[in-house]
Amino acid sequence: MKRILLLLSIIAAALSVNATNYYVSATGNDAAAGTSPATAWKSLAKVNSFTFAANDSILLKRGDVFFGSLIANRNNLNFSAYGTGNRPLITGLVTLSTWVLASPGIYKAALPAKSNLNMVLINGRPQQIGRYPNVTDANGGYLTYESSSSTSSITDNEMTSVVNWTGAEIVVRKNPSILERAIITSHSGTTFNFRMAPNANVGNTPVFNTARADFGYFIQDDIRTLDQMGEWYLDTIGKTLNVYFGTNAPGSYNVQASIVDTLMNLGGRTYISIAEIDFEGGNLSAVFSYYGGYITIKNCDFRNMGSRAVHIFNSNDVLIENVQANNCLSNS
């Protein structure tokens, strides 16, 4: 056993000696060698397309902002920072402009290449997707249903179909601890029929929980719910983001939306180290691992994620140390 451990140590040391540092800077050049700060690459796309060796390190320049997603394209890689100043930031946010009046109080701006959206910021603060009733209404913005049928239907005796909500999302409080999002497939009078909405639980089969009577629900993801400052709706057909500004001028605000689902995708890779890098604005998650393992994440901050900061699925031996997560919208 001692001989085997000694051999493994010798191999690891040899790999470390032959490892190369690669540098990435916002002012770099993807045609350069990338092996020194003076010859740094420019884009995350260049990193994703390069063939690395075991134990190579990809170093992002401190103080720089990088848009897009990093992909670990082999096992045994290190991602960190170089230089001085603030940690490098990987972001999935874009700034929207050229707002057009869509209807009274509601403005729209182009947001292409998105089929779903979880994160919209105004002046750096996450905004509520449009919902009915509003959180400021009675009962904290929840309607009450009196009965349910199986796992895909509820009946609210006070509801009417004057406004037909077919196609919108219904968020049902199935029991004291479970809220589930679903697509309304039909709305007839007092009854909603629905199917499970897409979710961020990659690798999991959606679980339909039976709804218990006298719990609450609300409706969202429909332009007709927009009536408070900052509420938004994504029109996937028209490829626009619609935001309620009321009498306010949209140009007076910095509006951002996430168009990158995952900021660092480890897939099933193993022996990956991530340190001294900050992440912002992933539509789903910052770091994602699926059947990987031996992952270390240290000294990183995560903010404004549409779902999770770190999404680990069936990946063993994971160390997360000295990180902060703020405004990450899912905890499961």
Disulfide bonds with the S-S distance in Angstrom:
none
